[in-house]
C-alpha cells in the first residue's frame, strides 16, 4: 500500500508520516528529496528557495519528477509519501496499485505557531510571509505548485487541530477505511 500525504505548510504531514512509519511503513518526503538535490548544488533550503527551485525542477524534469524519485526509493511493501505538491505527482502515483491520498490541514494560526516553535532554519516567521508563500503554491500559475487542485484530489481529509492523540485517532480511522 502507498499512502500519499498532501497538506498545507506545518499542517502535520510529517507527524502523520511518523504514525505510519511506526506501523512499519517506509516514510519518504518529497521535500527531503528536494533538499538533498539542493544541498548537492550548495543551495540554501529555505521555504522560499525550495518553492522556486522545486518549480524550476518540475518545469525542466516533469511535474512528476519528485514522485518518480520517491517511487525509486520504496523498498518496503507499504510506504507513506509526504510533501506532495503537484497534480503530476498524484497522477503518477495513481498509476501504482493500492495508492491512497490523504489531505492534512490545520487552521493557519496554529500552523504559524508550529512553524515558529519548530525553529527550522529558513522557516517562515510571520503570518504575512506564510500567506504569501501559500498564495504562490495555490493555483499552479507560472509553472508553480497547484496545492488547491491537489487538495481536491485527496481521497480522505484530516483536520489536525487538536492533540497528537486526536490526530493519531483520525489517522487510524482513515486507515480502517482504506483497509476495508
Secondary structure, 3 states (H helix, E strand, C coil): CEEEEEECCCCCHHHHHHHHHHCCCEEEEHHHHHHHHHHHCCCCCCHHHHHHHHHHHHHHHCCCHHHHHHHHHCCCCCEEEECCCCHHHHHHHHCCCCEEEEEEECCHHHHHHHHHHHCCCCCCCCHHHHHHHHHHHHCCHHHCCCHHHHHHCCCEEEECCCCHHHHHHHHHHHHHHHCC
